[in-house]
């Protein structure tokens, strides 16, 4: 029996994936700190590298149609090891959920409302995500259309408005960054904004028709990559080397817009756009966490877990780090390797084992 | 502290009667476990007792497994 009764269309899945990848725009400054003016190359390289993994996620879903990540783990690794891996996934999902909630809280306290305590924003954003979750995946998928279109409008319009402030010589010299830093930056983009799409293995079972699944995921990833690419180009061209010294290059670059003293102080636009993006991304993570937990405990519905998991996520987010310097230290560390275990290693291993053992979802097998 | 207690009281009143009415016992047990965990975490936070950063744990575990140092 499926935990989620709602169904989504292929197009909605594409928009969800796009919005999900766009949700990492807030992380572009982290990458710029490593790859400097070569960030755009890092994003391009990571986009090319993620396509095989996108195909891997799609292949896994097609091999096990209608069942989610926890059920796939049970079939591929066996009941006990599968459950252990699923538990690790839940730990990972809860952490990434709190990371994203904290990001939006920090953005508000740093740039928009410095007097307000961060915990207030954490509670508000989590409550909003929880409300969306209580409405079901169909509602989340429907709003993704609207959010993605608005974000594209914001990205393209700010790019055009900043054109006169841009200096494309800021991209020179190319490949000036030490190769080690460049590889780490590329791996970061590869593993975080793109690799995190692995959690769609919990949403794909709700797809009404997975005939074009590979196409839906690939287009979603490409559209998301294009958004990150435009943002990276805009920030580097407008800010140059100063970009690497700023905690939010998007905010600073948008503050440069001044058209006839009419279009000024448009950073609020970025604030709204990033709130929408993180909301969508956090909701998807939140959904994946409660779906995996419900599946692990074989519940009939995920709804009773929404609020307790949200409460834990708020506290984990509030205690995640003390200052923005600390978050840079944590992001620029081996924690990213821990993350790639879930985004890259396990899905690839699952597909390999499934192929070698010729495992498929049997008719009537619900993966328990 | 009072706000936190009110929030958790609201969550309890919002969820528990429905689960009992529909005889979803398994859901009630799992809900109770996570509800208690979330409540304890919140209580520790409100009382200003140090809670380990999960990201630091993630980093330390990876460093230990890969024998890396800062």
Interface residues (C-beta under 8 A of the other chain):
Chain A: X94 X95 X98 X99 X293 X297 X298 X299 X300 X301 X304 X305 X307 X308 X309 X310 X311 X312 X314 X315 X316 X318 X319 X320 X321 X330 X333 X334 X335 X337 X338 X339
Chain B: X7 X8 X11 X14 X15 X19 X24 X26 X27 X28 X30 X31 X34 X35 X37 X38 X39 X41 X42 X44 X45 X51 X52 X53 X54 X55 X56 X58 X59 X61 X62 X63 X66 X68 X70
